[in-house]
Amino acid sequence: MVAVGLGPLAGILAIIMDTIGFCARFFAERIEEIDPRPATALSAAGASRGAVMAGAILPECFPSFVATSLVSVEKAVRSAVVLGLVGASGIGVELTSAMNLFRYKEALTIILVVLVVVIAVEQLAGAIRRRVI
């Protein structure tokens, strides 16, 4: 926060760093769990490193990568509201100001919009998961 201060940039950077760390951990774990036999067979047949990645590693990991990425997007949407509540700008600031000014109808509208967005993102992620996995 000292480098960029409060505001939207701080919130964006926080979400980006959280997402990168979350995805990198789960991607690395999934790659470590793959069956090495297809990659070994492609290497023995003379495939390049890129061909081994595209032909053996990526097809086995892709569903897990998609699932992890979708969970990360869902988490980022929820985090954006919370970060706004603590000073990173966005809809969270609007919700805080509505509550502080006793504009409960406006606050309820903001909460309902956030709820609809979160549910829509979860439904979209579920549809993508069903297609890929």
C-alpha positions as CSV (number, residue, x, y, z in Angstrom):
1,M,0.0,0.0,0.0
2,V,2.9,2.4,0.6
3,A,4.0,2.2,-3.0
4,V,0.7,2.9,-4.6
5,G,-1.5,4.2,-1.7
6,L,-5.1,3.6,-1.3
7,G,-7.4,3.4,-4.3
8,P,-8.2,1.2,-7.3
9,L,-4.6,0.4,-8.3
10,A,-3.9,-1.0,-4.8
11,G,-7.0,-3.2,-5.1
12,I,-6.1,-4.4,-8.6
13,L,-2.6,-5.3,-7.6
14,A,-3.8,-7.2,-4.5
15,I,-6.2,-9.2,-6.6
16,I,-3.6,-9.9,-9.3
17,M,-1.0,-11.0,-6.8
18,D,-3.5,-13.2,-4.9
19,T,-4.7,-14.8,-8.2
20,I,-1.2,-15.5,-9.5
21,G,-0.1,-17.1,-6.3
22,F,-3.3,-19.2,-6.0
23,C,-3.2,-20.4,-9.6
24,A,0.6,-21.0,-9.7
25,R,0.4,-23.3,-6.6
26,F,-2.4,-25.4,-8.0
27,F,-1.1,-25.5,-11.5
28,A,2.3,-26.7,-10.2
29,E,0.7,-29.3,-8.0
30,R,-1.3,-30.7,-10.9
31,I,1.7,-30.8,-13.2
32,E,3.6,-32.8,-10.6
33,E,0.8,-35.3,-10.4
34,I,0.6,-36.2,-14.0
35,D,1.4,-39.7,-15.4
36,P,5.0,-39.4,-16.8
37,R,4.6,-42.3,-19.3
38,P,3.0,-40.3,-22.2
39,A,5.6,-37.6,-21.9
40,T,8.4,-40.2,-21.8
41,A,7.0,-41.9,-24.8
42,L,6.8,-38.7,-26.8
43,S,10.4,-37.8,-25.8
44,A,11.6,-41.3,-26.8
45,A,9.9,-40.9,-30.2
46,G,11.9,-37.7,-30.7
47,A,9.3,-35.0,-29.9
48,S,10.5,-31.6,-29.0
49,R,9.9,-30.1,-25.6
50,G,7.0,-28.0,-26.9
51,A,5.5,-31.1,-28.5
52,V,5.7,-33.0,-25.3
53,M,4.0,-30.1,-23.5
54,A,1.3,-29.9,-26.1
55,G,0.8,-33.6,-26.6
56,A,1.1,-35.1,-23.1
57,I,1.2,-32.6,-20.3
58,L,-1.4,-30.0,-21.4
59,P,-4.2,-32.4,-22.3
60,E,-4.0,-34.1,-19.0
61,C,-3.8,-30.9,-17.0
62,F,-6.2,-28.7,-19.0
63,P,-9.5,-29.6,-17.1
64,S,-7.8,-28.9,-13.8
65,F,-6.3,-25.7,-15.1
66,V,-9.7,-24.5,-16.2
67,A,-11.4,-25.4,-12.9
68,T,-8.7,-23.6,-10.9
69,S,-8.9,-20.6,-13.1
70,L,-12.6,-20.4,-12.8
71,V,-12.4,-20.7,-9.0
72,S,-9.9,-17.9,-9.1
73,V,-12.2,-15.6,-11.1
74,E,-15.0,-16.3,-8.7
75,K,-12.8,-15.5,-5.8
76,A,-11.5,-12.3,-7.4
77,V,-15.1,-11.1,-7.9
78,R,-15.9,-11.6,-4.3
79,S,-12.6,-10.0,-3.2
80,A,-13.2,-6.9,-5.2
81,V,-16.2,-6.0,-3.0
82,V,-14.3,-6.7,0.2
83,L,-11.3,-4.7,-0.9
84,G,-13.6,-1.8,-1.8
85,L,-14.9,-1.8,1.7
86,V,-11.4,-1.3,3.1
87,G,-10.4,1.5,0.8
88,A,-9.5,0.1,-2.5
89,S,-12.3,1.9,-4.3
90,G,-15.0,0.3,-6.4
91,I,-18.5,-0.8,-5.4
92,G,-17.4,-1.5,-1.8
93,V,-16.9,2.2,-1.3
94,E,-20.3,2.9,-2.6
95,L,-21.8,0.4,-0.2
96,T,-19.9,1.9,2.7
97,S,-21.0,5.4,1.9
98,A,-24.6,4.3,1.5
99,M,-24.5,2.6,4.9
100,N,-22.8,5.5,6.6
101,L,-25.3,8.0,5.2
102,F,-28.2,5.7,6.3
103,R,-29.4,5.2,2.7
104,Y,-30.5,1.7,3.3
105,K,-32.5,1.3,0.1
106,E,-29.4,2.2,-1.9
107,A,-27.2,-0.1,0.2
108,L,-29.7,-2.9,-0.4
109,T,-29.7,-2.3,-4.1
110,I,-25.8,-2.5,-4.1
111,I,-25.9,-5.7,-2.1
112,L,-28.5,-7.2,-4.5
113,V,-26.4,-6.2,-7.6
114,V,-23.3,-7.8,-6.0
115,L,-25.3,-10.9,-5.3
116,V,-26.6,-11.1,-8.8
117,V,-23.1,-10.6,-10.3
118,V,-21.6,-13.3,-8.0
119,I,-24.4,-15.7,-8.9
120,A,-24.0,-15.0,-12.6
121,V,-20.2,-15.5,-12.5
122,E,-20.8,-18.8,-10.6
123,Q,-23.4,-20.0,-13.1
124,L,-21.1,-19.1,-16.1
125,A,-18.2,-20.8,-14.4
126,G,-20.3,-23.9,-13.8
127,A,-21.4,-24.0,-17.4
128,I,-17.8,-23.7,-18.6
129,R,-16.7,-26.4,-16.2
130,R,-19.4,-28.8,-17.4
131,R,-18.3,-28.3,-21.0
132,V,-14.6,-28.7,-20.3
133,I,-14.5,-31.4,-17.6
